[in-house]
Amino acid sequence: MKALIQRVSQAQVKVNNQIVGNISGGILAFIGVEQNDCQENAERLLQKIVNYRIFSDAQGKMNLSLLDIQAELLLVSQFTLVANTQKGLRPSFSSAGNPELSENLYNYLITQAKKLGIKVQTGIFAANMQVSLSNEGPVTFNLQS
């Protein structure tokens, strides 16, 4: 599994002009699922997301995690994260998980995050979503399980 995480002061997801997910600060995480991913991958990725130290401490150093500052998490499925872009000018999605696996693991990730007591918001799996955000920094990292 892959995640592109961004430290945000706000982020929201709309589907059909309706806000379906909204956070006032924390991490926006785009999630991609590959063919061989399983729940163990989802758990490892979630631990990285919530414990990755991308928030500033009192000295201004990136030394605090989402859990440390009790920030919010917006999870958005994005299958294009697993695209192979090494050849040609068209991405290949041959390594992407099938829709059933991807949706199951995305939902599992959401459930596990909520069990940690995190305020979690989400997009809608496989929907045409419009995502808006204010990236703080900018701070963006690509994580893999």
N, C-alpha and C positions, 0 to 999 in steps of 0.2 A: 504494500500500500504506500501511497505517496500523499504528502500534504504540502501545499504551498501556504505558509502562514504569514500573516501580516499583522503588525501591531497597529491598532486603530484607535482613534478617539471616538469614532462612531462608524457603524456599518449597517446596511439594511438590504434585504432581498425583497423584490416585488415579483409577483406572478399575476398577470392580467390586471395590472395597475393596483393590485392590493398588496399591502405590506404583509409578508408572511413571516419574516424574521427581522429583528432589530436589536442592536446592542448599543449602549452608550459609551462603551470603552472596553478594550480587551484584545482578543485575537479573532480575526477572521481566518478560517481555515478552509481552503478548497481541498477536497478529498478525491483521490483517484484510486480505483481498485484494479488490480491486475489479476490475470487468470488463476494463478496459484496462491492467491491470498486466502487467509483463514482468520478465524476469530483471534488467534494468537497474534497475528500481524496487526490486527485492529487494536488490541490491547497495548502492544509495544508502541504503536504510533500514537495512541492517545497519551500514554505516559510521557512521550517526548513532547507532545504539544503542550500539555499542561505544566510540565516541569522545565521547559526550555527557558533559559534566563534571558529574556529580551526586554525586560522592563527596568528602568533606571532605579538605582538605590539613591541614598541621600547624597552620595558623592558624584552622581550623574553617570555611573557605570552600569552597563547592562548586567545586572547581577540578581534580578528578581524574576520569579516565574508568575504565570497566571494564578497558580494556587497561592503563592506568597502574598499577592496583593488582592486576592479574591475578585479578580476581574471576570468579565463575561466572555462567552465563547459562541461564535456564530459558525456553524458547520454547513458547508455547501458542497454538494456532490458535483464533481467536474471530471468527466471521463477523459477530456483532452489532456489532462496531466500525464497520462500514461502513454501518450502518442510517441512513436518513434519518428524523429525528425532528421535522422542522419543522412538519408538518401533522398535526392530529388527535391521537389518543391511542393509535395503533397504529403501530409502526415499519414502514417500508418497506425491503425488502431488494433492491430492483430494481437497485441499483448494485453489488451483491456479485458477485464472480467466481463462475463455475460451479464445481462441486465438483472437476472434473478440473484446471482451471487453478489453483484455490486450493491444492489438495494439492501440485501440482507446484512452485509457487512457495514454499510453506511448506517442502517438503523441500529445495529449492534453497538457501533461507536457512540451514537447518540445516547443510547440506554446506559452504557458504561460511564459516559461523562456525567450524566445526571446522577448516577449513584455516588459520584465523588462530591456531590453537593454544589456543583458548578451551575450557575445560571446559563442554560444552553438555549440558543435559538437556532433555527434551521431554515434551509431552503426547502424546496419540494423536489424529491428525486425525479429526474428525467423531465422536469418541466423547463420551459423556456423562461429563464429567470433574468431579471435585471438587478445587478448588484452595484450598490454605490457605497463608497467608503471614504474616510479620511485617514490615510496612512500616516502614522506618526513616525517621523524620522527623515526619510522613509526607512522602515525596517521590514524586510521581507526575507524569509528563509525557506529553502526547499528541504523537506524532511522525508526520510524513507524508513519503513519498519524493517 
